[in-house]
Amino acid sequence: MTTWQCLPFEQLTTHQLYDLLKLRSDIFCVEQNCVYPDLDDHDRADNVYHLLGYANNELVAYLRLLAPGVTYDNVSIGRVVVTQNQRKSGLGHQLLRQGLAHAEAIWPQQLIEIGAQQYLIDFYQSHGFTQTSEMYLEDGIPHVDMQLLQELV
């Protein structure tokens, strides 16, 4: 069973911060063999939240929620990551559902914009996102922009 915490930067413990940065580094830099500036100052910007998913006291899923104006004109979700040993278990879908629920609670009925890795288009479309750009390279990896308009449930 996965437990979830959604916290602003100031409420992260040093261990939580270390674990989330290590997870992002392990996946985005090492596994994907991509050198890029992961520490982009957005983690500690105002109205940015960190969603952490734990199983057996280990961080296994993470994403960050960004307020309008931080990376896009609208709300954004980024740095979506699941540990390698938890992939194909449905945890990625659970993570995104949690992220969308927290985004709706924090910024009700707002447009959400993401820059998705191209190979994940179907994953995001299954959650209601639509592609809004052609493919572009970001740090050498094919990406597309996508949007989701959250509505009242």
C-alpha positions as CSV (number, residue, x, y, z in Angstrom):
1,M,0.0,0.0,0.0
2,T,1.3,3.5,-0.9
3,T,0.9,6.4,1.5
4,W,1.0,9.9,0.1
5,Q,2.3,13.3,1.4
6,C,1.9,16.6,-0.4
7,L,4.1,19.3,1.1
8,P,5.6,22.7,0.2
9,F,9.4,22.9,0.1
10,E,9.6,24.5,3.6
11,Q,7.8,21.4,5.2
12,L,10.1,18.8,3.6
13,T,12.5,17.1,6.0
14,T,16.1,16.9,5.0
15,H,15.6,13.2,4.4
16,Q,12.6,13.7,2.2
17,L,14.4,16.3,0.2
18,Y,17.4,14.0,-0.2
19,D,15.2,11.1,-1.2
20,L,13.3,13.0,-3.8
21,L,16.4,14.5,-5.3
22,K,18.1,11.1,-5.4
23,L,15.1,9.5,-7.0
24,R,14.9,12.2,-9.7
25,S,18.7,11.9,-10.3
26,D,18.6,8.1,-10.5
27,I,15.9,8.2,-13.1
28,F,16.2,11.4,-15.1
29,C,20.0,11.7,-15.1
30,V,21.4,8.2,-14.7
31,E,18.8,5.9,-16.2
32,Q,17.8,8.2,-19.0
33,N,21.5,9.2,-19.5
34,C,20.6,12.9,-19.7
35,V,22.7,15.7,-18.3
36,Y,20.4,18.6,-17.4
37,P,19.9,21.1,-14.6
38,D,17.4,19.2,-12.4
39,L,17.9,21.8,-9.6
40,D,16.1,24.6,-11.4
41,D,15.0,26.7,-8.4
42,H,11.4,25.7,-9.0
43,D,11.4,23.2,-6.1
44,R,11.5,26.0,-3.6
45,A,9.4,28.6,-5.5
46,D,6.2,29.9,-3.9
47,N,3.2,27.7,-4.2
48,V,5.1,24.6,-5.4
49,Y,4.2,21.3,-3.8
50,H,6.0,18.0,-3.7
51,L,3.9,14.8,-3.8
52,L,5.7,11.9,-2.3
53,G,4.5,8.3,-2.5
54,Y,5.9,5.8,0.0
55,A,5.8,2.0,0.2
56,N,7.5,0.3,3.1
57,N,9.0,3.6,4.2
58,E,10.8,3.9,0.8
59,L,10.0,6.8,-1.6
60,V,8.7,5.0,-4.7
61,A,6.8,7.8,-6.5
62,Y,7.1,11.5,-6.8
63,L,5.9,14.6,-8.7
64,R,5.8,18.3,-8.2
65,L,2.9,20.6,-8.6
66,L,3.7,24.1,-9.8
67,A,1.5,27.2,-9.4
68,P,0.6,29.3,-12.5
69,G,3.5,31.4,-13.7
70,V,6.3,29.1,-12.3
71,T,7.0,27.2,-15.5
72,Y,3.8,27.7,-17.6
73,D,1.1,30.4,-17.5
74,N,-1.2,27.8,-15.9
75,V,-0.8,25.1,-13.2
76,S,1.8,22.5,-14.1
77,I,2.8,19.1,-13.1
78,G,6.4,18.0,-13.5
79,R,9.2,15.6,-12.5
80,V,6.7,12.7,-12.6
81,V,8.7,9.6,-11.6
82,V,8.2,6.1,-10.3
83,T,11.1,3.8,-9.2
84,Q,12.1,1.3,-11.8
85,N,11.0,-1.7,-9.6
86,Q,7.5,-0.2,-9.2
87,R,6.8,0.4,-12.9
88,K,4.0,-1.6,-14.7
89,S,2.3,-2.0,-11.3
90,G,-0.2,0.8,-11.8
91,L,1.6,3.1,-9.4
92,G,2.2,5.7,-12.1
93,H,-1.5,6.0,-12.7
94,Q,-2.1,6.2,-8.9
95,L,0.6,8.9,-8.7
96,L,-1.0,11.0,-11.4
97,R,-4.5,10.6,-10.0
98,Q,-3.1,11.8,-6.6
99,G,-1.4,14.7,-8.3
100,L,-4.5,15.8,-10.2
101,A,-6.6,15.6,-7.0
102,H,-4.1,17.7,-5.1
103,A,-3.9,20.2,-8.0
104,E,-7.7,20.5,-8.0
105,A,-7.8,21.0,-4.2
106,I,-5.1,23.7,-4.4
107,W,-6.1,25.4,-7.7
108,P,-9.7,24.5,-8.4
109,Q,-10.9,24.2,-12.0
110,Q,-7.6,25.4,-13.5
111,L,-6.0,24.4,-16.8
112,I,-3.0,22.1,-16.2
113,E,-0.1,22.2,-18.7
114,I,2.7,19.7,-18.9
115,G,5.8,19.0,-21.0
116,A,5.5,15.2,-21.4
117,Q,8.1,12.8,-22.7
118,Q,6.7,11.7,-26.1
119,Y,6.7,8.0,-25.3
120,L,4.2,8.8,-22.4
121,I,1.5,10.5,-24.6
122,D,-0.9,7.5,-24.3
123,F,-0.4,7.5,-20.5
124,Y,-1.3,11.1,-20.1
125,Q,-4.2,10.9,-22.6
126,S,-5.7,8.1,-20.5
127,H,-6.0,10.7,-17.8
128,G,-7.7,13.3,-20.0
129,F,-4.7,15.3,-21.3
130,T,-4.6,16.4,-24.9
131,Q,-1.5,17.1,-27.0
132,T,-1.1,20.8,-27.8
133,S,2.3,20.9,-29.6
134,E,4.4,19.0,-32.1
135,M,7.3,17.0,-30.8
136,Y,10.3,19.1,-29.6
137,L,13.6,18.1,-28.1
138,E,14.2,19.1,-24.5
139,D,17.6,18.1,-23.2
140,G,17.9,15.7,-26.2
141,I,14.6,13.8,-25.3
142,P,11.5,14.0,-27.4
143,H,8.7,15.9,-25.6
144,V,5.2,17.3,-26.4
145,D,3.1,19.9,-24.6
146,M,-0.2,18.6,-23.2
147,Q,-3.1,20.2,-21.4
148,L,-5.9,19.1,-19.1
149,L,-8.9,21.3,-18.0
150,Q,-10.0,20.2,-14.6
151,E,-13.8,20.4,-14.2
152,L,-16.1,19.9,-11.3
153,V,-16.7,16.3,-10.4
